[in-house]
Amino acid sequence: MKNKFLKKIVMLVLISVIFPYIYTTFSYAASESTFFQGLRLEKRYMPDVEYWVTGTVDWKATEIKVPAIASDNIPIKAIDDNTKINGVFQGNIWLEKVDLSESRIEEIGARCFYNCQKLKQYINSPYLKTV
């Protein structure tokens, strides 16, 4: 009887310690955040291949210019929110200009600029395929 109880306690401890570790390890492999030129970037899905813009450092930014590559020479390929619920700049009441002209953005996620009331100027990326 005492042995079974002890086994259950050991199993609970292992489950509560090991499973969260495994989950965070795999999550990190799928997504890693960094910052570059005022943008919050994530390496998504294939961490050594591309970055996705997922936000800004300054949420009161009035102008955003997305470069072609990040500081480690990895291309920035998309603008998307990893939660798939909110747009990246959704509700930013200060944002006035977005310039993607020098970027290699191929995809812009849903609701990216939703309710950006002051957005007056948007310069598109020549690589853009999906909105």
C-alpha positions in Angstrom: 0.0 0.0 0.0 2.8 2.4 1.0 4.7 1.5 -2.2 1.8 2.4 -4.5 1.3 5.7 -2.8 5.0 6.5 -3.2 5.0 5.5 -6.9 2.0 7.9 -7.5 3.8 10.8 -5.8 7.0 10.1 -7.8 4.9 10.0 -11.1 3.1 13.3 -10.2 6.4 15.0 -9.5 7.9 13.7 -12.8 4.9 14.7 -14.8 4.8 18.2 -13.2 8.5 18.8 -13.9 9.3 17.0 -17.1 6.2 17.8 -19.2 6.5 21.5 -18.9 10.2 21.3 -19.7 9.5 19.3 -22.9 6.7 21.7 -23.9 8.9 24.8 -23.5 11.8 23.2 -25.3 9.6 22.4 -28.3 7.9 25.8 -28.1 11.3 27.5 -28.2 12.3 25.5 -31.2 9.2 26.7 -33.0 9.5 30.3 -31.9 12.4 32.6 -30.7 12.0 36.3 -30.1 14.5 39.1 -30.8 14.3 42.8 -31.5 15.7 44.8 -34.4 15.1 48.4 -35.6 12.2 48.8 -33.2 10.4 45.7 -34.3 9.7 42.6 -32.2 10.7 39.6 -34.4 10.2 35.9 -34.0 11.9 33.0 -35.7 8.9 31.0 -36.6 8.5 27.3 -37.5 12.0 26.9 -38.9 14.2 29.0 -36.6 17.2 29.4 -38.9 15.2 30.3 -42.0 13.1 33.4 -41.4 11.7 36.0 -39.0 8.2 37.2 -38.7 7.3 40.7 -37.4 5.1 40.2 -34.3 5.0 43.7 -32.9 7.0 46.8 -32.0 9.2 47.8 -29.1 7.5 51.2 -28.9 3.7 50.7 -29.0 3.4 54.5 -29.6 5.4 54.4 -32.8 4.1 56.6 -35.5 6.2 55.2 -38.3 7.3 51.7 -39.1 9.8 50.7 -41.7 10.5 47.0 -42.1 14.0 46.1 -43.4 14.7 43.1 -45.7 16.9 41.3 -43.2 17.5 41.3 -39.5 20.8 42.0 -37.9 21.9 38.3 -38.3 21.2 38.4 -42.0 18.1 36.2 -41.7 15.2 37.5 -44.0 12.1 39.0 -42.5 9.3 37.3 -44.4 6.0 38.0 -42.8 4.0 40.2 -40.4 1.8 38.1 -38.2 0.6 37.7 -34.7 1.5 34.3 -33.2 -1.8 34.1 -31.3 -3.8 34.3 -34.5 -6.4 36.4 -32.5 -5.1 40.0 -32.8 -3.4 41.8 -35.6 0.2 42.8 -35.0 -0.5 46.5 -34.9 -4.2 46.2 -34.2 -5.6 49.2 -32.3 -2.4 51.2 -32.5 -3.9 54.7 -32.5 -0.5 56.5 -33.1 0.6 54.6 -36.2 0.6 56.9 -39.3 3.0 55.3 -41.8 4.0 51.8 -42.7 6.8 51.3 -45.2 7.4 47.8 -46.6 9.2 49.0 -49.8 12.6 47.6 -48.8 11.3 44.5 -47.1 10.8 41.0 -48.4 7.5 40.6 -46.7 5.5 37.9 -48.4 2.6 37.6 -46.0 0.5 39.9 -43.8 -1.7 38.3 -41.2 -5.4 39.0 -40.7 -6.3 42.1 -38.8 -2.7 43.4 -38.9 -3.7 47.0 -39.2 -7.3 46.7 -37.9 -8.5 49.9 -36.1 -5.2 51.8 -36.8 -7.2 55.0 -37.0 -4.4 57.4 -37.9 -2.8 55.2 -40.6 -2.5 57.5 -43.6 0.4 56.1 -45.6 1.1 52.4 -46.5 3.9 51.5 -48.9 3.7 48.0 -50.1 6.3 45.3 -50.5 7.0 44.1 -54.0 7.2 40.5 -52.7 3.8 40.5 -51.0 1.7 37.5 -51.9 -0.8 36.9 -49.2 -2.9 39.3 -47.0 
